[in-house]
Amino acid sequence: MSTSSRREKPAKPANIDAAKRWLRDADLRATPARVAVLRFLAEAAAPASHGEIADELADGGWDRATLYRNLIDLTRAGLVRRSDMGDHVWRFELIGPDAAEHEHPHFVCSECGIIECLPQAEIALRKARGTPRAVRRQKVQVQLRGRCDICL
């Protein structure tokens, strides 16, 4: 995977049994493919694309469509966040059972494309007239763009 992170990940399923418990608590069947996807995301340093996940889990014998369906199921269940970092590629990251506690911005290098999770930050949003409803309700994702330390 070509991404890295400096942010500590949320509490992750420590083992296969914990991953199965997370899935069952989210009313999902704990299939081997779901467990593999969940455990991969628990170890990922930053959001990963479907392609990156499929490449890493290829030895498990799961086809790309199965892995994608599982990513969507995990997203709908609230265990995974799906984000577009501006390049029209969906990336997925584990948020765990308590999604509200794991909101954070991302840094995207405009030169090499590396994505890094940044620490949680408070951002004051004005409730000025004409501000989109999503902003007023704080249903937005924050992404910072620039050149990373390596590309400077």
VENLINDA-V571746 format. One record per backbone hydrogen bond with DSSP energy under -1.0 kcal/mol. CO is the residue of the C=O (numbers start at 1). NH is the residue of the N-H. If there is no record, write none. Layout:
co = [CO CO]
nh = [NH NH]
//
This chain:
co = [15 16 17 18 19 20 21 22 23 24 29 31 32 33 34 35 36 37 38 39 40 48 49 50 51 52 53 57 58 63 64 65 66 67 68 69 70 71 72 73 74 74 75 79 79 81 83 91 92 93 98 99 105 106 107 108 109 114 115 116 117 128 132 133 134 135 142 144 146 148]
nh = [19 20 21 22 23 24 25 26 28 27 31 35 36 37 38 39 40 41 42 43 44 92 53 54 55 56 57 60 61 67 68 69 70 71 72 73 74 75 76 77 79 80 78 95 96 93 91 83 48 81 101 102 118 144 116 146 113 109 4 107 6 131 136 137 139 138 106 108 110 152]
//
